[in-house]
């Protein structure tokens, strides 16, 4: 249970336009980088392997492989340093944390594409048949 005062403070700083993404999704995280007086955007793309926390303290971990070496970064979701989060591909995961991907190499790290909800609803509805019931 959250303190009401803390909830009011967090509401002021929380981002409203966050995309919906889940564990296993391929994302591009656009992060603002300050170099001297200039600000530029750096993109970190990879697979979301973990989410934790709630409210302003919520973070997510993105993993990618660069030149044969695994790189993981933890991003606060509501950070002003994050410009945008683009979901490139959805992945089907049956676990809350995909730490087992750390031990896998190459094509073994791929995840199946998650199907959309509308497609599942349409495929599970039965069509009435004109023939006799068996």
Secondary structure by P-SEA (a helix, b strand, c coil): cccaaaaaaaaaacccccccccccbbbbbbbbbbcccbbbbbbbbccccccccccccbbbbbbbbcccbbbbbbbcccccccccccccbbbbbcccccccccccccccccccccccaaaaaaaacccccccccc
